Amino acid sequence: MGKPKDGCTTPAGGIINSPENKEKTEMLKKEEVIKMTATVGKPAPDFEANGFFQGGFDNFKLSDYKGQWVLLCFYPGDFTFV
Amino acid sequence: MSTDSRFSHKIWQEEELSKMVEGGFPYPMLSDQGGRIGSAFGVYSPEEGVNIRGRFIIDPDGIIQACEIMTPPVGRNVSELIRQIQAFQHVRKTGEVTPAGWTPGKPTLKPGPDLAGAVWKQWKVSNAFD
């Protein structure tokens, strides 16, 4: 196998597929997909996530921020480049 | 929010972000391990196990007003992001609408039947540019 290319989201790899494993991974992919419900102009899906803030860990719920403007930024990974 | 754990966020803040910004990154760094939140927002990529570069402006009623989603190699434009937040806040406060390229201080428009077909009287295309 060649060296992985460096980018922001080079896949880590995974199971090298035997026929039994291939079928199982396909099945898992279909079951676990969560529907995309976020739509511009509609209420954002509420969520809760743990995180790091001001030197400590805490839980954060989107609905706790009602009354404020919220900027939600997703990014591929810590320690990556852009 | 990324798929990294809160522990990774802590170390990234300590090792790198605090050296780029005075006092470090000042906002909560959230963890979306498993990508369930990213999936609901349409930014999770299962093959790579990461959330791609999406950002959502959510107003005080919890309504998504804007979103921008890009593949990872290209970074965001912060000036445009701030401009959009200012524009949505202005609209919410005044009921006026902000034309293309609006920045604070530039002319806005008051929507109504009188304005239909009459925008050219109040606003020039050159207003859209800096």
Backbone of each chain as ProteinMPNN parsed JSONL, in Angstrom:
{"seq_chain_A": "MGKPKDGCTTPAGGIINSPENKEKTEMLKKEEVIKMTATVGKPAPDFEANGFFQGGFDNFKLSDYKGQWVLLCFYPGDFTFV", "coords_chain_A": {"N_chain_A": [[0.86, -1.201, 0.0], [0.532, 2.25, -0.765], [1.844, 5.389, 0.617], [-0.443, 7.25, 2.65], [-2.178, 10.065, 1.272], [-1.675, 13.466, 2.273], [-4.234, 15.367, 3.582], [-7.132, 17.227, 4.475], [-9.032, 15.399, 5.19], [-8.316, 12.656, 4.881], [-9.353, 9.341, 4.491], [-9.318, 7.0, 7.217], [-9.069, 4.355, 6.702], [-9.905, 1.015, 7.295], [-11.899, -1.991, 7.722], [-10.554, -4.666, 5.895], [-12.056, -5.974, 3.175], [-13.624, -9.034, 3.522], [-15.91, -11.364, 1.974], [-18.06, -11.897, 3.833], [-17.777, -9.801, 5.703], [-18.127, -7.594, 4.08], [-20.832, -7.565, 3.381], [-21.984, -7.131, 5.886], [-20.963, -4.59, 6.633], [-22.168, -2.99, 4.707], [-24.863, -3.271, 5.42], [-24.839, -2.133, 8.012], [-24.183, 0.506, 7.395], [-26.526, 1.386, 6.134], [-28.458, 1.142, 8.172], [-27.637, 2.911, 10.201], [-27.767, 5.5, 9.296], [-28.594, 8.803, 9.912], [-31.339, 10.897, 9.384], [-31.084, 13.866, 7.418], [-32.202, 16.777, 8.746], [-31.974, 19.483, 8.946], [-32.93, 22.587, 7.7], [-32.691, 25.553, 5.853], [-34.368, 28.379, 7.023], [-36.099, 27.011, 8.58], [-36.766, 25.676, 11.924], [-33.785, 24.865, 13.708], [-32.472, 21.547, 14.185], [-32.683, 20.364, 17.485], [-30.011, 19.702, 19.758], [-27.735, 17.912, 21.895], [-24.482, 18.132, 23.212], [-21.276, 17.103, 24.442], [-18.448, 19.047, 25.524], [-15.512, 21.225, 25.384], [-14.751, 24.042, 27.266], [-13.66, 27.173, 28.345], [-11.547, 26.096, 29.879], [-12.66, 23.814, 31.035], [-14.779, 20.804, 31.042], [-18.098, 20.363, 29.742], [-21.698, 20.036, 29.292], [-23.622, 20.868, 26.407], [-26.556, 22.323, 25.173], [-28.476, 23.046, 22.316], [-30.974, 24.338, 22.506], [-30.769, 25.727, 24.871], [-29.719, 28.119, 24.16], [-31.618, 29.702, 23.093], [-32.959, 32.855, 22.263], [-30.598, 34.024, 21.865], [-28.241, 34.822, 19.242], [-26.844, 32.24, 17.338], [-23.887, 30.816, 16.16], [-23.082, 28.075, 14.429], [-20.455, 26.067, 13.822], [-19.105, 23.584, 11.875], [-16.275, 21.436, 11.528], [-13.581, 19.547, 9.977], [-11.443, 18.391, 11.599], [-9.49, 18.501, 14.638], [-6.164, 19.756, 14.835], [-5.79, 19.697, 12.082], [-5.415, 21.405, 8.881], [-6.566, 23.683, 7.595]], "CA_chain_A": [[0.0, 0.0, 0.0], [1.318, 3.48, -0.798], [1.655, 6.293, 1.769], [-1.686, 8.018, 2.5], [-1.964, 11.472, 0.901], [-2.077, 14.354, 3.356], [-5.292, 16.32, 3.258], [-7.863, 17.468, 5.71], [-9.947, 14.317, 5.572], [-7.973, 11.368, 4.276], [-9.988, 8.297, 5.294], [-8.378, 6.255, 8.043], [-8.94, 2.957, 6.279], [-11.024, 0.245, 7.834], [-11.818, -3.437, 7.549], [-10.27, -5.133, 4.53], [-13.303, -6.713, 3.055], [-13.943, -10.401, 3.125], [-17.311, -11.323, 1.529], [-19.01, -11.798, 4.957], [-17.66, -8.463, 6.284], [-18.615, -6.579, 3.135], [-22.286, -7.476, 3.494], [-22.32, -6.548, 7.191], [-20.693, -3.143, 6.655], [-23.209, -2.332, 3.905], [-26.082, -3.262, 6.235], [-24.659, -1.172, 9.097], [-24.231, 1.859, 6.835], [-27.918, 1.77, 5.866], [-29.245, 1.262, 9.416], [-27.228, 3.956, 11.128], [-27.834, 6.839, 8.714], [-29.589, 9.69, 10.517], [-31.849, 11.759, 8.324], [-30.764, 15.283, 7.494], [-33.447, 17.514, 8.964], [-31.721, 20.921, 8.989], [-33.344, 23.299, 6.499], [-32.622, 26.998, 6.045], [-35.709, 28.93, 7.129], [-36.868, 26.196, 9.519], [-36.039, 25.535, 13.192], [-32.646, 23.958, 13.713], [-32.678, 20.379, 15.054], [-32.06, 20.551, 18.796], [-29.044, 18.649, 20.049], [-26.917, 18.082, 23.086], [-23.146, 17.604, 22.974], [-20.311, 17.527, 25.446], [-17.428, 19.873, 24.904], [-14.49, 21.862, 26.199], [-14.994, 25.483, 27.269], [-13.078, 27.911, 29.476], [-10.686, 25.262, 30.715], [-13.306, 22.635, 31.614], [-15.732, 20.063, 30.225], [-19.482, 20.654, 30.085], [-22.67, 19.639, 28.267], [-24.22, 22.028, 25.765], [-27.767, 22.014, 24.429], [-28.768, 24.182, 21.445], [-32.157, 25.077, 22.948], [-30.38, 26.621, 25.977], [-29.256, 29.388, 23.615], [-32.736, 30.458, 22.516], [-32.869, 34.236, 22.724], [-29.315, 34.547, 21.394], [-27.811, 34.373, 17.925], [-25.886, 31.143, 17.467], [-23.139, 30.44, 14.967], [-22.667, 26.685, 14.605], [-19.438, 25.774, 12.817], [-18.542, 22.23, 11.829], [-14.985, 21.37, 10.844], [-13.206, 18.129, 9.903], [-10.67, 17.797, 12.68], [-8.431, 19.2, 15.363], [-4.796, 19.549, 14.341], [-5.647, 19.726, 10.625], [-4.612, 22.502, 8.369], [-7.235, 24.903, 7.143]], "C_chain_A": [[0.879, 1.228, 0.0], [1.068, 4.32, 0.447], [0.339, 7.042, 1.587], [-1.363, 9.467, 2.139], [-2.356, 12.344, 2.08], [-3.132, 15.323, 2.876], [-6.038, 16.554, 4.534], [-8.658, 16.246, 6.145], [-9.59, 13.01, 4.901], [-8.578, 10.252, 5.123], [-8.951, 7.462, 6.027], [-8.149, 4.874, 7.494], [-10.114, 2.196, 6.821], [-10.814, -1.225, 7.569], [-11.483, -3.745, 6.096], [-11.283, -6.208, 4.242], [-13.217, -8.159, 2.622], [-15.418, -10.375, 2.722], [-18.289, -11.182, 2.691], [-18.989, -10.389, 5.524], [-18.276, -7.416, 5.383], [-20.12, -6.418, 3.297], [-22.679, -6.782, 4.788], [-22.086, -5.044, 7.199], [-21.717, -2.383, 5.823], [-24.491, -2.198, 4.709], [-25.99, -2.203, 7.321], [-24.784, 0.244, 8.566], [-25.684, 2.287, 6.658], [-28.692, 1.986, 7.158], [-28.919, 2.53, 10.168], [-27.362, 5.354, 10.553], [-28.949, 7.649, 9.376], [-30.042, 10.668, 9.451], [-31.411, 13.2, 8.525], [-32.069, 16.058, 7.645], [-33.232, 19.024, 8.94], [-32.101, 21.538, 7.66], [-33.274, 24.786, 6.796], [-34.035, 27.554, 6.017], [-36.587, 28.169, 8.103], [-36.084, 26.084, 10.832], [-34.904, 24.528, 13.09], [-32.963, 22.754, 14.58], [-31.977, 20.603, 16.397], [-31.091, 19.412, 19.045], [-28.366, 18.949, 21.374], [-25.552, 17.462, 22.807], [-22.252, 17.976, 24.148], [-19.205, 18.307, 24.75], [-16.477, 20.454, 25.921], [-14.687, 23.367, 26.114], [-14.419, 26.088, 28.523], [-12.348, 26.987, 30.449], [-11.341, 24.025, 31.288], [-14.262, 21.974, 30.65], [-17.137, 20.366, 30.684], [-20.382, 20.078, 29.01], [-23.344, 20.869, 27.713], [-25.433, 21.606, 24.967], [-28.119, 23.232, 23.598], [-29.938, 25.005, 21.984], [-31.862, 25.983, 24.156], [-30.016, 28.006, 25.467], [-30.366, 30.163, 22.936], [-32.709, 31.85, 23.107], [-31.559, 34.869, 22.311], [-29.113, 34.109, 19.953], [-26.746, 33.294, 18.129], [-25.2, 30.923, 16.127], [-22.593, 29.039, 15.198], [-21.707, 26.336, 13.476], [-18.959, 24.342, 12.943], [-17.19, 22.297, 11.125], [-14.471, 19.943, 10.932], [-12.404, 17.632, 11.1], [-9.689, 18.737, 13.332], [-7.093, 18.862, 14.712], [-4.694, 19.43, 12.831], [-5.411, 21.157, 10.186], [-5.347, 23.793, 8.076], [-7.969, 25.551, 8.314]], "O_chain_A": [[1.89, 1.252, 0.703], [0.184, 4.005, 1.244], [0.025, 7.439, 0.465], [-0.39, 10.032, 2.639], [-3.279, 12.0, 2.818], [-2.944, 16.018, 1.878], [-5.598, 16.106, 5.593], [-8.93, 16.071, 7.333], [-10.474, 12.316, 4.398], [-8.354, 10.205, 6.332], [-7.847, 7.243, 5.528], [-7.122, 4.264, 7.791], [-11.234, 2.706, 6.803], [-9.712, -1.663, 7.238], [-12.058, -3.158, 5.179], [-11.374, -7.213, 4.947], [-12.795, -8.471, 1.508], [-16.124, -9.439, 3.097], [-19.258, -10.431, 2.577], [-20.045, -9.822, 5.804], [-18.881, -6.457, 5.861], [-20.634, -5.3, 3.345], [-23.587, -5.951, 4.805], [-22.916, -4.294, 7.715], [-22.101, -1.267, 6.175], [-25.136, -1.15, 4.692], [-26.943, -1.454, 7.539], [-25.413, 1.093, 9.198], [-26.043, 3.417, 6.989], [-29.499, 2.912, 7.244], [-29.814, 3.169, 10.72], [-27.092, 6.324, 11.262], [-30.106, 7.227, 9.395], [-29.226, 11.206, 8.703], [-31.37, 13.698, 9.65], [-32.936, 16.001, 6.774], [-34.204, 19.778, 8.915], [-31.655, 21.079, 6.609], [-33.73, 25.241, 7.845], [-34.812, 27.25, 5.112], [-37.69, 28.612, 8.425], [-34.885, 26.36, 10.863], [-35.042, 23.475, 12.466], [-33.641, 22.89, 15.599], [-30.808, 20.988, 16.433], [-31.316, 18.287, 18.598], [-28.414, 20.064, 21.895], [-25.474, 16.378, 22.228], [-22.433, 19.02, 24.774], [-19.052, 18.232, 23.531], [-16.593, 20.228, 27.126], [-14.781, 23.918, 25.018], [-14.648, 25.596, 29.628], [-12.508, 27.082, 31.666], [-10.674, 23.243, 31.964], [-14.533, 22.501, 29.572], [-17.368, 20.601, 31.87], [-19.911, 19.678, 27.945], [-23.614, 21.816, 28.45], [-25.373, 20.66, 24.181], [-28.071, 24.352, 24.108], [-29.904, 26.235, 21.93], [-32.626, 26.908, 24.431], [-30.001, 28.967, 26.237], [-30.107, 31.168, 22.274], [-32.467, 32.021, 24.302], [-31.399, 36.087, 22.385], [-29.731, 33.148, 19.494], [-25.866, 33.423, 18.979], [-25.856, 30.853, 15.088], [-21.741, 28.836, 16.062], [-22.098, 26.31, 12.31], [-18.464, 23.934, 13.994], [-16.988, 23.12, 10.232], [-14.856, 19.199, 11.834], [-12.668, 16.53, 11.581], [-9.131, 19.635, 12.7], [-6.932, 17.799, 14.111], [-3.624, 19.096, 12.322], [-5.226, 22.037, 11.026], [-4.808, 24.88, 8.286], [-8.6, 26.595, 8.145]]}, "seq_chain_B": "MSTDSRFSHKIWQEEELSKMVEGGFPYPMLSDQGGRIGSAFGVYSPEEGVNIRGRFIIDPDGIIQACEIMTPPVGRNVSELIRQIQAFQHVRKTGEVTPAGWTPGKPTLKPGPDLAGAVWKQWKVSNAFD", "coords_chain_B": {"N_chain_B": [[-17.765, 22.538, 16.107], [-16.639, 19.257, 15.946], [-15.842, 15.838, 15.013], [-14.039, 15.087, 16.848], [-12.982, 14.168, 20.215], [-13.817, 15.721, 23.406], [-11.49, 15.799, 24.826], [-9.473, 15.891, 22.922], [-10.062, 18.412, 21.889], [-9.373, 20.003, 24.051], [-6.582, 19.664, 24.212], [-5.814, 20.566, 21.699], [-6.516, 23.235, 21.879], [-4.738, 24.008, 23.918], [-2.232, 23.397, 22.798], [-2.093, 24.634, 20.284], [-4.179, 26.552, 19.409], [-4.228, 28.504, 21.428], [-1.879, 29.713, 20.925], [-2.301, 31.054, 18.644], [-4.311, 32.85, 18.991], [-4.97, 35.499, 21.186], [-5.42, 34.537, 24.458], [-6.614, 32.225, 23.637], [-9.064, 30.079, 21.94], [-12.262, 31.404, 22.206], [-14.812, 30.218, 22.459], [-17.342, 27.6, 23.084], [-16.117, 24.35, 22.408], [-17.34, 21.783, 20.688], [-18.21, 18.253, 20.807], [-18.788, 15.734, 18.504], [-18.864, 12.889, 18.376], [-19.209, 10.037, 16.377], [-20.834, 11.386, 14.689], [-23.59, 12.034, 14.717], [-24.929, 14.464, 15.151], [-23.85, 16.047, 13.118], [-24.869, 14.596, 10.968], [-27.627, 15.165, 11.134], [-27.513, 17.804, 10.374], [-26.638, 17.597, 7.841], [-23.914, 17.461, 7.161], [-22.197, 15.415, 7.726], [-19.748, 13.017, 6.842], [-19.773, 9.746, 6.225], [-17.848, 7.974, 5.169], [-15.388, 9.061, 5.737], [-15.663, 9.638, 8.352], [-15.91, 12.18, 9.448], [-17.034, 15.586, 10.058], [-17.79, 17.776, 7.46], [-16.867, 21.116, 6.242], [-19.109, 22.991, 7.414], [-21.288, 25.763, 8.165], [-23.706, 27.358, 10.226], [-26.06, 29.903, 10.625], [-27.999, 30.754, 13.281], [-31.0, 32.094, 14.427], [-32.364, 34.113, 17.229], [-34.801, 32.818, 17.688], [-34.295, 30.243, 17.158], [-34.33, 29.541, 14.497], [-32.847, 28.489, 11.464], [-31.04, 30.747, 9.614], [-29.111, 31.029, 7.675], [-26.768, 29.118, 5.735], [-23.592, 27.708, 5.01], [-21.797, 25.427, 3.212], [-18.83, 23.7, 2.69], [-16.316, 21.744, 0.977], [-13.528, 20.261, 2.711], [-10.843, 21.408, 1.961], [-10.909, 24.209, 1.546], [-10.974, 27.25, 3.282], [-13.173, 29.244, 5.437], [-14.732, 32.509, 4.832], [-14.338, 35.01, 6.894], [-15.077, 37.717, 7.045], [-17.293, 37.873, 5.371], [-19.021, 36.218, 6.749], [-19.422, 37.647, 9.14], [-20.62, 39.898, 8.02], [-23.002, 38.77, 7.073], [-24.26, 38.033, 9.489], [-24.62, 40.557, 10.624], [-26.374, 41.62, 8.73], [-28.671, 39.931, 8.921], [-29.342, 40.491, 11.542], [-29.988, 43.18, 11.313], [-32.21, 43.087, 9.618], [-33.997, 41.681, 11.223], [-34.356, 43.478, 13.273], [-35.321, 45.851, 12.049], [-37.056, 45.259, 9.941], [-36.486, 46.036, 7.395], [-35.047, 45.161, 4.174], [-31.916, 43.751, 3.088], [-29.987, 44.572, 0.367], [-28.001, 42.964, -2.285], [-24.589, 42.581, -1.436], [-24.714, 44.28, 0.705], [-23.457, 46.261, 3.35], [-23.055, 47.458, 6.724], [-24.386, 50.721, 6.881], [-24.726, 51.068, 4.184], [-27.32, 51.6, 1.653], [-30.582, 50.326, 2.483], [-33.619, 48.503, 1.705], [-37.121, 49.127, 1.776], [-39.504, 46.774, 1.888], [-42.448, 46.472, -0.129], [-45.567, 47.18, -1.912], [-45.166, 49.515, -3.441], [-42.518, 49.428, -4.092], [-42.161, 47.504, -5.962], [-40.802, 46.832, -9.076], [-39.593, 49.26, -8.902], [-37.13, 49.353, -7.809], [-34.83, 50.144, -9.099], [-34.834, 52.871, -8.919], [-33.992, 53.435, -6.397], [-31.695, 51.99, -5.794], [-28.449, 51.141, -6.852], [-26.575, 48.98, -9.044], [-23.887, 49.17, -8.562], [-23.821, 49.518, -5.852], [-23.609, 47.014, -4.813], [-21.017, 46.32, -4.631], [-17.791, 46.689, -3.064]], "CA_chain_B": [[-18.071, 21.147, 16.417], [-16.023, 18.257, 15.086], [-16.031, 14.503, 15.574], [-13.016, 14.838, 17.872], [-13.469, 14.153, 21.597], [-13.552, 16.946, 24.163], [-10.093, 15.745, 25.265], [-8.682, 16.393, 21.804], [-10.286, 19.858, 21.828], [-8.6, 20.63, 25.142], [-5.152, 19.672, 23.878], [-5.62, 21.438, 20.542], [-6.56, 24.595, 22.413], [-3.519, 24.289, 24.681], [-1.016, 23.275, 21.996], [-2.02, 25.423, 19.057], [-5.076, 27.698, 19.286], [-3.853, 29.556, 22.372], [-0.715, 30.41, 20.379], [-2.718, 31.824, 17.469], [-5.26, 33.877, 19.408], [-4.742, 35.936, 22.562], [-6.391, 33.94, 25.365], [-7.157, 30.986, 23.09], [-10.37, 30.119, 21.283], [-13.135, 31.781, 23.325], [-16.173, 29.654, 22.403], [-17.384, 26.159, 23.37], [-15.673, 23.431, 21.352], [-18.223, 20.648, 20.941], [-17.769, 16.949, 20.33], [-19.859, 15.024, 17.805], [-18.347, 11.559, 18.055], [-20.263, 9.249, 15.741], [-21.394, 12.196, 13.618], [-25.059, 12.053, 14.655], [-25.385, 15.842, 15.003], [-23.472, 16.431, 11.762], [-25.808, 13.965, 10.037], [-28.886, 15.913, 11.136], [-27.262, 19.059, 9.678], [-26.256, 17.308, 6.463], [-22.489, 17.704, 6.904], [-21.359, 14.293, 8.146], [-19.304, 12.131, 5.785], [-19.523, 8.471, 6.908], [-16.652, 7.285, 4.686], [-14.21, 9.601, 6.41], [-15.936, 9.75, 9.776], [-15.746, 13.557, 9.914], [-17.977, 16.593, 9.583], [-17.116, 18.714, 6.552], [-16.83, 22.494, 6.706], [-20.403, 23.651, 7.314], [-21.596, 26.666, 9.268], [-25.12, 27.688, 10.247], [-26.424, 31.063, 11.445], [-29.294, 30.432, 13.889], [-31.471, 33.334, 15.071], [-32.784, 33.909, 18.622], [-35.951, 31.913, 17.774], [-33.867, 28.887, 16.809], [-34.522, 29.293, 13.056], [-31.621, 28.603, 10.667], [-31.188, 31.823, 8.635], [-28.146, 30.904, 6.584], [-25.784, 28.06, 5.888], [-22.579, 27.594, 3.969], [-21.125, 24.132, 3.379], [-17.745, 23.552, 1.717], [-15.426, 20.611, 1.233], [-12.529, 20.706, 3.685], [-9.596, 22.125, 1.667], [-11.019, 25.664, 1.437], [-11.441, 27.832, 4.533], [-14.29, 30.185, 5.394], [-14.454, 33.938, 4.749], [-14.91, 35.521, 8.135], [-15.718, 39.022, 6.813], [-18.616, 37.605, 4.811], [-19.811, 35.644, 7.82], [-19.822, 38.747, 10.026], [-21.549, 40.714, 7.24], [-24.306, 38.11, 7.051], [-24.88, 38.137, 10.811], [-25.076, 41.948, 10.762], [-27.527, 41.815, 7.855], [-29.838, 39.262, 9.498], [-29.738, 41.218, 12.75], [-30.627, 44.415, 10.871], [-33.534, 42.728, 9.097], [-34.838, 41.29, 12.355], [-34.638, 44.66, 14.092], [-35.991, 46.961, 11.371], [-38.0, 44.85, 8.908], [-35.981, 46.378, 6.062], [-34.275, 44.075, 3.567], [-30.578, 44.198, 2.723], [-29.685, 44.13, -0.993], [-26.736, 42.288, -2.533], [-23.378, 43.303, -1.088], [-24.962, 45.255, 1.773], [-22.668, 46.306, 4.576], [-23.661, 48.512, 7.551], [-24.201, 52.063, 6.343], [-25.202, 51.13, 2.791], [-28.791, 51.696, 1.616], [-31.44, 49.145, 2.553], [-34.868, 48.714, 0.988], [-38.319, 48.811, 2.555], [-40.348, 46.009, 0.966], [-43.845, 46.904, -0.19], [-46.05, 47.211, -3.309], [-44.597, 50.676, -4.142], [-41.135, 49.161, -4.498], [-42.151, 46.526, -7.057], [-40.436, 47.455, -10.345], [-39.037, 50.603, -8.692], [-35.869, 49.235, -7.074], [-33.8, 50.865, -9.847], [-34.827, 54.276, -8.521], [-33.393, 53.592, -5.071], [-30.503, 51.192, -5.55], [-27.647, 50.921, -8.057], [-25.784, 47.749, -9.033], [-22.556, 49.449, -7.98], [-23.943, 49.4, -4.4], [-23.332, 45.635, -4.406], [-19.573, 46.091, -4.536], [-17.113, 47.564, -2.095]], "C_chain_B": [[-17.355, 20.24, 15.437], [-16.277, 16.897, 15.716], [-14.945, 14.161, 16.598], [-13.639, 14.857, 19.259], [-13.156, 15.485, 22.275], [-12.1, 16.978, 24.655], [-9.18, 16.277, 24.175], [-8.832, 17.907, 21.686], [-9.433, 20.572, 22.85], [-7.13, 20.744, 24.734], [-4.889, 20.564, 22.668], [-5.618, 22.905, 20.97], [-5.22, 24.934, 23.075], [-2.292, 24.335, 23.788], [-0.952, 24.25, 20.829], [-2.888, 26.682, 19.093], [-4.67, 28.838, 20.208], [-2.628, 30.313, 21.888], [-1.099, 31.263, 19.179], [-3.59, 33.0, 17.868], [-4.985, 34.213, 20.872], [-5.81, 35.329, 23.482], [-7.02, 32.66, 24.835], [-8.51, 31.18, 22.428], [-11.445, 30.326, 22.329], [-14.525, 31.141, 23.335], [-16.154, 28.164, 22.725], [-16.949, 25.337, 22.16], [-16.401, 22.118, 21.587], [-17.744, 19.389, 20.256], [-18.943, 16.188, 19.735], [-19.366, 13.644, 17.394], [-19.465, 10.701, 17.498], [-21.011, 10.048, 14.687], [-22.906, 12.282, 13.575], [-25.573, 13.475, 14.466], [-25.056, 16.341, 13.602], [-24.422, 15.838, 10.734], [-27.113, 14.726, 9.98], [-28.735, 17.237, 10.407], [-26.739, 18.847, 8.265], [-24.789, 17.547, 6.157], [-21.603, 16.513, 7.252], [-21.011, 13.413, 6.958], [-18.932, 10.79, 6.388], [-18.235, 7.786, 6.453], [-15.423, 7.762, 5.443], [-14.417, 9.749, 7.902], [-15.752, 11.154, 10.314], [-16.898, 14.425, 9.408], [-17.242, 17.543, 8.655], [-17.422, 20.146, 6.984], [-18.159, 23.211, 6.503], [-20.582, 24.65, 8.433], [-23.018, 27.185, 9.091], [-25.339, 28.895, 11.146], [-27.84, 30.815, 11.945], [-29.762, 31.641, 14.68], [-32.0, 33.049, 16.481], [-34.044, 33.05, 18.775], [-35.579, 30.483, 17.425], [-34.043, 28.548, 15.341], [-33.175, 29.448, 12.346], [-31.845, 29.682, 9.609], [-30.243, 31.681, 7.459], [-27.267, 29.7, 6.822], [-24.809, 28.096, 4.721], [-21.825, 26.301, 4.212], [-20.078, 23.994, 2.296], [-16.989, 22.27, 2.003], [-14.196, 21.142, 1.975], [-11.346, 21.558, 3.195], [-9.694, 23.65, 1.68], [-11.625, 26.235, 2.717], [-12.539, 28.852, 4.323], [-13.802, 31.622, 5.197], [-15.142, 34.6, 5.944], [-15.604, 36.863, 7.932], [-17.132, 38.831, 6.285], [-19.547, 37.061, 5.88], [-20.319, 36.739, 8.754], [-20.846, 39.632, 9.321], [-22.934, 40.09, 7.252], [-25.011, 38.225, 8.4], [-25.408, 39.546, 11.019], [-26.342, 42.185, 9.938], [-28.768, 41.17, 8.45], [-30.306, 39.965, 10.769], [-30.458, 42.509, 12.378], [-32.051, 44.141, 10.4], [-34.486, 42.429, 10.242], [-35.27, 42.517, 13.152], [-35.539, 45.648, 13.367], [-37.069, 46.529, 10.386], [-37.582, 45.277, 7.514], [-35.248, 45.179, 5.505], [-32.926, 44.626, 3.096], [-30.23, 43.667, 1.343], [-28.31, 43.476, -1.089], [-25.568, 43.172, -2.111], [-23.562, 44.307, 0.033], [-23.94, 45.111, 2.885], [-23.259, 47.449, 5.408], [-23.344, 49.897, 6.998], [-24.699, 52.179, 4.916], [-26.723, 51.15, 2.77], [-29.469, 50.338, 1.726], [-32.705, 49.45, 1.766], [-36.036, 48.391, 1.909], [-39.286, 48.078, 1.632], [-41.794, 46.498, 1.019], [-44.268, 47.014, -1.64], [-45.449, 48.386, -4.094], [-43.235, 50.365, -4.725], [-41.079, 48.224, -5.704], [-41.872, 47.242, -8.367], [-39.779, 48.814, -10.168], [-37.716, 50.555, -7.945], [-34.794, 50.073, -7.748], [-33.725, 52.334, -9.459], [-34.036, 54.488, -7.239], [-32.017, 52.957, -4.931], [-29.78, 50.935, -6.848], [-26.848, 49.633, -7.908], [-24.422, 47.981, -8.385], [-22.598, 49.395, -6.452], [-23.546, 48.01, -3.9], [-21.851, 45.381, -4.173], [-18.962, 47.075, -3.554], [-16.549, 48.79, -2.793]], "O_chain_B": [[-17.452, 20.433, 14.225], [-16.846, 16.798, 16.803], [-14.939, 13.062, 17.152], [-14.683, 15.474, 19.473], [-12.343, 16.27, 21.788], [-11.543, 18.053, 24.876], [-8.235, 17.017, 24.448], [-7.858, 18.611, 21.418], [-8.842, 21.614, 22.565], [-6.515, 21.797, 24.894], [-3.863, 21.242, 22.609], [-4.82, 23.707, 20.483], [-4.643, 25.994, 22.832], [-1.415, 25.18, 23.967], [0.139, 24.654, 20.425], [-2.386, 27.775, 18.832], [-4.753, 30.006, 19.827], [-2.348, 31.415, 22.36], [-0.315, 32.104, 18.739], [-3.618, 34.023, 17.184], [-4.792, 33.319, 21.695], [-6.997, 35.594, 23.291], [-7.869, 32.067, 25.501], [-9.034, 32.292, 22.362], [-11.555, 29.524, 23.256], [-15.348, 31.51, 24.174], [-15.105, 27.524, 22.656], [-17.366, 25.601, 21.032], [-16.127, 21.416, 22.56], [-16.994, 19.426, 19.28], [-19.973, 16.017, 20.386], [-19.435, 13.27, 16.223], [-20.551, 10.639, 18.076], [-21.741, 9.476, 13.878], [-23.472, 12.571, 12.521], [-26.528, 13.695, 13.722], [-25.887, 16.987, 12.964], [-24.75, 16.488, 9.741], [-27.663, 14.921, 8.896], [-29.715, 17.756, 9.871], [-26.43, 19.812, 7.567], [-24.441, 17.811, 5.006], [-20.384, 16.586, 7.092], [-21.882, 13.094, 6.148], [-17.876, 10.68, 7.012], [-17.591, 7.095, 7.243], [-14.528, 6.976, 5.754], [-13.459, 9.962, 8.645], [-15.47, 11.328, 11.5], [-17.624, 14.064, 8.482], [-16.185, 18.064, 9.012], [-18.137, 20.372, 7.96], [-18.323, 23.954, 5.535], [-20.089, 24.431, 9.54], [-23.477, 27.421, 7.973], [-24.872, 28.923, 12.284], [-28.772, 30.682, 11.151], [-29.019, 32.165, 15.51], [-32.08, 31.891, 16.89], [-34.336, 32.594, 19.881], [-36.441, 29.604, 17.397], [-33.919, 27.382, 14.963], [-32.448, 30.411, 12.588], [-32.75, 29.549, 8.784], [-30.537, 32.16, 6.364], [-27.04, 29.3, 7.964], [-25.16, 28.466, 3.601], [-21.273, 26.095, 5.293], [-20.383, 24.148, 1.113], [-17.009, 21.762, 3.125], [-13.865, 22.324, 1.879], [-10.87, 22.387, 3.97], [-8.674, 24.326, 1.812], [-12.663, 25.764, 3.183], [-12.811, 29.276, 3.2], [-12.62, 31.917, 5.371], [-16.366, 34.727, 5.987], [-16.618, 37.13, 8.576], [-18.057, 39.533, 6.693], [-20.729, 37.404, 5.913], [-21.495, 36.761, 9.117], [-21.821, 40.069, 9.933], [-23.931, 40.791, 7.422], [-26.214, 38.482, 8.456], [-26.513, 39.725, 11.531], [-27.266, 42.863, 10.387], [-29.826, 41.8, 8.482], [-31.503, 40.032, 11.047], [-31.422, 42.897, 13.038], [-32.98, 44.873, 10.742], [-35.636, 42.867, 10.238], [-36.397, 42.59, 13.642], [-36.431, 46.231, 13.984], [-37.92, 47.341, 10.02], [-38.246, 44.924, 6.54], [-34.865, 44.278, 6.251], [-32.806, 45.801, 2.751], [-30.177, 42.453, 1.146], [-27.555, 43.436, -0.117], [-25.556, 44.37, -2.394], [-22.666, 45.11, 0.294], [-23.6, 44.006, 3.307], [-23.907, 48.332, 4.846], [-22.195, 50.21, 6.687], [-25.058, 53.27, 4.475], [-27.36, 50.763, 3.75], [-29.016, 49.344, 1.159], [-32.846, 50.543, 1.219], [-35.947, 47.48, 2.732], [-39.831, 48.673, 0.703], [-42.294, 46.887, 2.075], [-43.417, 46.948, -2.528], [-45.242, 48.264, -5.302], [-42.832, 50.954, -5.728], [-40.06, 48.159, -6.392], [-42.606, 48.155, -8.742], [-39.438, 49.466, -11.155], [-37.222, 51.588, -7.494], [-33.942, 50.652, -7.074], [-32.691, 52.977, -9.641], [-33.481, 55.561, -7.007], [-31.249, 53.337, -4.047], [-30.399, 50.555, -7.842], [-26.486, 49.238, -6.799], [-23.875, 47.089, -7.737], [-21.558, 49.246, -5.81], [-23.193, 47.834, -2.734], [-21.468, 44.364, -3.594], [-19.522, 48.129, -3.256], [-15.944, 49.645, -2.147]]}, "name": "protein", "num_of_chains": 2, "seq": "MGKPKDGCTTPAGGIINSPENKEKTEMLKKEEVIKMTATVGKPAPDFEANGFFQGGFDNFKLSDYKGQWVLLCFYPGDFTFVMSTDSRFSHKIWQEEELSKMVEGGFPYPMLSDQGGRIGSAFGVYSPEEGVNIRGRFIIDPDGIIQACEIMTPPVGRNVSELIRQIQAFQHVRKTGEVTPAGWTPGKPTLKPGPDLAGAVWKQWKVSNAFD"}
